Amino acid sequence: TKTISKCYVQVTGMTCASCVANIERNLRREDGIHSILVALMAGKAEVRYNPAVIHPSAIAELIRELGFGATVMENCGEGDGILELVVRGMTCASCVHKIESTLMKTNGVLYCSVALATNKAHIKYDPEIIGPRDVIQVIKDLGFATSLVKKDRSASHLDHKQEIRQWKRSFVVSLVFCIPVMGLMIYMMVMDSQLADAHAHHNMSSEEVEALHSSMVLEYQLLPGLSVMNFLSFLLCVPVQMFGGWHFYIQAYKALKHKTANMDVLIVLATSIAFVYSFVILLVAMAEKAKVNPVTFFDTPPMLFVFISLGRWLEHVAKGKTSEALARLISLQATEATIVTLGPDNVLLSEEQVDVELVQRGDVVKVIPGGKFPVDGRVIEGHSMVDESLITGEAMPVTKKPGNTVIAGSINQNGSLLISATHVGADTTLSQIVKLVEEAQTSKAPIQQFADKLSGYFVPSIVAVSVVTLFAWIIIGFVDFEIVEKYFLV
């Protein structure tokens, strides 16, 4: 076995299980090839060969001759198994060294790292030589209790319910207070336009228009400098700023903490400046006992928060919908497997129920009627009908007899089957589909990457332009205030 090497070949153009069978059957006949295992969904072939007889480039050429695309994969660690374990009973650094040194001496273990502080062990192994149960047994033989780090099979990371609730609440709070603010604003706009018409058509003097304006209910001053309009707007804006904008403030703080400026920073800046400016100008007007009510912007934060929180809410609803399909796919995976030990003439000697992550390549797994196939494999005994609709979409069950391949996640219907595991863990067809869907969801289109890159410069640019504008107007006001009086009503 020392002369046996292993290589991985990326295979393109495979469409179904018969393509896999065709490649495996033809390559097994070739001299120097010890074994071949092809994964359809991953588009990858794992080949064990004798380097004295054949080379990886020649293996790839043999696959190309069968009508498929084939390239040798340089990263040979691609098919290494990774195991995360919790180890109990370690007391000091010598325990860690004992476990690490014993495992590194074990044939098939490529890498091992044990952390005393977290009681975790990270092990990389060759699934052709050793399996997770063998590794666990080595650690148990040293006198330590060990168990698998449980994977989250509930797909809770795909659940957007909390975010949906959060943004819906933010939207509703903002909307409840935004509608009255909008009502007040529209009323003031209508009244202003009517007064402007009266001034234009009825030859009323500016003083008379001003007197009419002051007599309006909303312009009535509760205190010198504080009108009913500004007081109501302030009362309606405070809850929105505190509760509707709470999540924006948290996100903006996190972004600034990491020295970045995202859209949340811009939203918080816009709403906070509008609120603080309006509040300060109101205090100044009250302190000076102003006769004319100041222009405030208390209507800006509620309206901004309404539209943006609505957008965030709809975005998370859409994300939740796309993630549902992936969560359903993950839920199709079996959680346990029944491993059997066979004697001569396939006589069943013993059965053991284990976690699906502990199934090793080459294990014989028993699947009873109504059970899910925990791994991809080849039938070695039994006849049954199998529902493979999760992969093929075909509702009609498929007949399975010795020699046929079965897919993890498909359902055995009417007869017990004994299968030999060929693809386990992350190599199963179902795991590969889940991986592909997750990658499709997380990968970005080039235009999206460009937009994200641009947004990194967008926020600082907007802030810079705003600061320049502020100082420009301050300078203009100090140098020649008549320009401000001429173009703006003050």
Secondary structure, DSSP 8 states (H G I E B T S, - for coil): -TT-EEEEEEEE---SHHHHHHHHHHHHTSTTEEEEEEETTTTEEEEEE-TTT--HHHHHHHHHHTT-EEEEES-GGGG-EEEEEEEE---SHHHHHHHHHHHHHSTTEEEEEEETTTTEEEEEE-TTT--HHHHHHHHHHTT-EEEE----TT-GGG--HHHHHHHHHHHHHHHHHHHHHHHHHHHHHHHHHHHHHHHHHS---HHHHHHHHHHSGGG-EEETTEEHHHHHHHHHHHHIIIIITHHHHHHHHHHHHTT---HHHHHHHHHHHHHHHHHHHHHHHHHTT-SS-----TTHHHHHHHHHHHHHHHHHHHHHHHHHHHHHHHHTS-SEEEEEEE-GGG-EEEEEEEEGGG--TT-EEEE-TT-B--SEEEEEE--EEEE-HHHH---S-EEE-TT-EE-TT-EE-SS-EEEEEEE-GGGSHHHHHHHHHHHHHH---HHHHHHHHHHHHHHHHHHHHHHHHHHHHHHHHHH-HHHHHHHS--
